[in-house]
Amino acid sequence: MRHTTLLRSGPRARRPLAPAATLLGLALALAVPAAGSASASARADELHEITGTPGDDRLRGTPDADDIRGEAGHDHLWGLGGADVLSGGAGSDTLRGGVGVDGLLGRAGRDVLRGGRGADYLEGGGGPDVLSGGRGGDLLVGGAGDDSVESEVGRDRIRLGAGDDAYVDWQVDGLPDEIWCGPGDDLVGYWGDPDPADTLHGCEEVVDIAH
């Protein structure tokens, strides 16, 4: 059975930035250093809080900034518009940021995180996760599991975790990406020749996946 928790109305529907601000701040300050005045206004904003149940939830945000928390269960979270913070729980979750500067946190379980348009911060957590930054300058952080990480157009920063991870750059765009491989047996793949603008740190294997 699926449960949906709707945005609470009334004076408690909006709350000041709290721990979720840390995740959003990473998206704003680290993923896009050039965000400028938009970053400052987003930090000063408040987040709508949307919280799930111990079951399997399908939670959608608003056009504004949201703090969406899946809790336990296998959840689907959509940020939609605004600068959103999405956090899965103990289950295997799917998080989609949508349009805007978003922060997505997978936590435990086999999670799928998709940033969408805009500069996003994605962090996988403990399980074997899939992280997809989409278009924009993203910061993608793997976790303890064997993760699959991919990016598209944008000046991205990739930090692979402790597991045996794979990173794929689907768009050789000439923009300088930085990739830090972890202690595991990691693979970096390009759709074509490696981008000469990129910088790789400690990566064991670089391949052309187009052939």
Secondary structure, DSSP 8 states (H G I E B T S, - for coil): -EE------STTSEE---THHHHHHHIIIII-TT-THHHHHHHHS-EEEEE--SSEEEEE--SS-EEEE--SSS-EEE--SSS-EEE--SS--EEE--SS--EEE--SSS-EEE--SS--EEE--SS--EEE--SS--EEE--SS--EEEE-SS--EEE--SS--EEEE----S---EEE--SS--EEEESSS--TT-EEES-SEEEETT-
